[in-house]
């Protein structure tokens, strides 16, 4: 599964509708294209954790959600710079910044155990001899309210 940045369809309509905001449309399109090129070069996990924020004076500014992704981008800086270079905006260097606040991961929804499963774990707890496994099952039952 490859990473694709969000489509700009709705954003394009919003920017085109307002004359003052319309000047931002070409820059938004350019950044979307740069992020697609970026995602095509780096591994999918890095593409999800990082994005190209701007290009200033032939230097692309890349924000990463964590240090591991930033380290990977820094290691591939030369290859990424050449991949991001275009005829209208050459990129000779990358500036990588860790910005953990922009990309908070969504916490997965916790699913509770059905009553039948809790009953089965209670029966298992009663049948187990004293030891580490019995203690682990007891802790799990306490957390689950069983």
Secondary structure, DSSP 8 states (H G I E B T S, - for coil): --------HHHHHHHHHSTTTGGGHHHHHHHHHHHHHHHHHS-HHHHHHEEEEEEETTEEEEEESSHHHHHHHHHTHHHHHHHH--SSS---EEEEEE-TTT------------HHHHHHHHHHHHHS-SSHHHHHHHHHHHHTT-
